Amino acid sequence: MLKYIFYKIKGHFIKIMKIIILKGQDPRHAYFAKEIQSIKNIEAMVITHRRADKKRLKKMLLNSPKTFFNRVSKYILYSLTQWNTKEKTFFGSIIIDNEKTVHNYNDKSTIEIIKNFQPDLIAVFGTPIIANAILEIPKYGAINLHGGISPEYKGGNTIFWALYNNDLKKVGATIHYMVEKVDSGKVLSKIYPDLNEKDDEFTASAKTFKYATEEFINIIKWIQTHGRKVEGEEQNSKGTLYLAKDRTLLKEIKGFRKISKNLKSVNLQKRVERFYA
């Protein structure tokens, strides 16, 4: 089987770049996938995993009750603040083409789907940890959109934590290569949104993911043009790893007041740090 597909356009053969998109289930993830699919001269397959079923929730409860209850409280508050509705309004209603839904990204059947597609690149946003067996498949590697400035803010809810800590210049996203150690691959770009007193956790997050998607597309186009991996920059410091269990109900409630106070007099402009030519 040929590694690439070629189309003849106006007498020239155009190489089609094949991309697997592994994504979460929220409107921001759908927006990310659709925008990548719109890039010229690519063929993209989208893979999404099913939401947690009763079996997985029970396993989480038994293994880490604190994590379970913190996640439940987070989603209850998200529901009360209509987070998902706001996302649908901000990112729009999106229908994804060529999408497959799987039970687990890392099981044998999913890995087989990815191998058979023969991707040049894997683009990731909003997934659990991806197995090393998947990361080794594509020619140009696997690239992740991480909601947080790495290495200072690793793990989950990192935009929330930067806002909560009044570390406003570290609110943003990181685009990096994926390696076996989570959030530790070479950094390609860091994206910082504009922030002012009218913002909150939702608007800071939504703007960050929109801008980061735009930058992710720039990176894919760079790879298309140059036909090689982006070099990137090593992460040389450890930073802090934030886990789901760290976002307790008390900190969730305190967060509304703290974040509002921290953003009261801020005026930061959007900026992007790139670690490629």
Long-range contacts (C-beta under 8 A, 24 or more apart in sequence): 1-118, 3-118, 3-120, 3-139, 4-120, 5-43, 7-41, 14-41, 15-41, 16-41, 16-42, 16-43, 17-41, 17-42, 17-43, 17-120, 17-121, 17-220, 17-223, 17-224, 18-42, 18-43, 18-44, 18-117, 18-118, 18-119, 18-120, 18-121, 19-43, 19-44, 19-45, 19-119, 19-120, 19-121, 19-122, 19-123, 19-220, 20-44, 20-45, 20-47, 20-114, 20-117, 20-119, 20-121, 20-122, 20-123, 20-138, 21-45, 21-46, 21-47, 21-122, 21-123, 21-124, 21-125, 22-47, 22-48, 22-105, 22-122, 22-123, 22-124, 22-125, 22-127, 22-130, 23-47, 23-48, 23-124, 23-125, 23-126, 23-127, 24-48, 24-125, 24-126, 24-127, 25-49, 25-51, 25-126, 26-84, 26-87, 26-126, 27-84, 27-87, 27-88, 27-90, 27-91, 27-92, 27-94, 28-87, 28-91, 28-125, 28-126, 28-205, 28-206, 28-209, 29-125, 29-126, 30-91, 30-94, 30-96, 31-91, 31-92, 31-94, 31-209, 31-210, 31-213, 32-123, 32-125, 32-126, 32-145, 32-209, 32-213, 32-216, 33-94, 33-96, 33-99, 33-125, 34-94, 34-96, 35-213, 35-214, 35-217, 36-123, 36-213, 36-216, 36-217, 36-220, 37-96, 37-97, 37-98, 39-217, 39-220, 39-221, 39-224, 41-224, 42-220, 42-224, 44-98, 45-98, 45-99, 45-100, 45-113, 45-117, 45-119, 46-96, 46-97, 46-98, 46-99, 46-100, 47-99, 47-100, 47-101, 47-102, 47-105, 47-110, 47-113, 47-114, 48-99, 48-100, 48-101, 48-102, 49-101, 49-102, 49-103, 49-104, 49-105, 49-127, 49-128, 50-101, 50-102, 50-103, 64-245, 66-245, 67-243, 67-244, 67-245, 69-249, 70-244, 70-245, 70-246, 70-247, 70-248, 70-249, 71-244, 73-248, 73-249, 73-252, 74-157, 74-244, 74-247, 74-252, 77-252, 81-202, 83-202, 86-202, 86-206, 87-206, 90-206, 90-210, 91-206, 91-210, 105-130, 105-131, 105-134, 106-130, 106-131, 106-133, 106-134, 120-223, 121-220, 121-223, 122-178, 123-216, 123-220, 124-178, 125-216, 129-182, 130-178, 132-180, 135-178, 135-179, 135-180, 140-223, 140-228, 140-229, 141-177, 141-178, 141-229, 142-177, 142-178, 143-175, 143-176, 143-177, 143-178, 143-188, 143-216, 143-219, 144-175, 144-176, 144-177, 144-178, 144-183, 144-185, 145-173, 145-174, 145-175, 145-209, 145-212, 145-213, 145-216, 146-173, 146-174, 146-175, 146-176, 146-183, 147-173, 147-205, 147-208, 147-209, 147-212, 148-172, 148-173, 148-174, 148-242, 149-173, 149-174, 149-190, 149-192, 150-174, 150-176, 150-183, 150-184, 150-187, 150-235, 150-239, 151-183, 151-184, 151-235, 151-236, 151-237, 151-238, 151-239, 152-237, 152-239, 152-240, 153-239, 153-240, 153-242, 154-182, 154-183, 154-184, 154-239, 154-240, 154-241, 154-242, 155-182, 155-183, 155-240, 155-241, 155-242, 155-243, 156-242, 156-243, 156-244, 156-247, 157-242, 157-244, 157-246, 157-247, 158-242, 159-201, 159-204, 159-205, 159-208, 160-201, 160-247, 160-255, 160-259, 161-240, 161-242, 161-246, 163-201, 163-204, 163-255, 163-258, 163-259, 163-262, 163-263, 164-251, 164-254, 164-255, 164-258, 164-259, 164-262, 166-258, 166-262, 168-195, 168-262, 168-263, 168-266, 168-268, 169-268, 171-195, 171-204, 171-208, 172-208, 172-212, 173-208, 173-209, 173-211, 173-212, 175-212, 175-215, 175-216, 175-219, 176-232, 176-235, 177-232, 183-241, 184-235, 185-232, 185-235, 186-231, 186-232, 186-233, 186-234, 186-235, 186-275, 187-232, 187-233, 187-234, 187-235, 187-275, 188-219, 188-230, 188-232, 188-274, 188-275, 188-276, 189-215, 189-218, 189-219, 189-272, 189-273, 189-274, 189-275, 189-276, 190-272, 190-273, 191-215, 191-272, 191-273, 192-268, 192-270, 192-271, 192-272, 192-273, 193-268, 193-270, 194-268, 194-269, 194-270, 195-263, 195-266, 195-267, 195-268, 196-263, 196-266, 196-267, 196-268, 197-263, 197-264, 197-265, 197-266, 199-263, 199-266, 200-259, 200-260, 200-263, 201-255, 201-259, 207-270, 211-270, 211-272, 215-272, 215-274, 219-276, 222-276, 230-276, 231-275, 231-276, 232-275, 232-276, 233-275
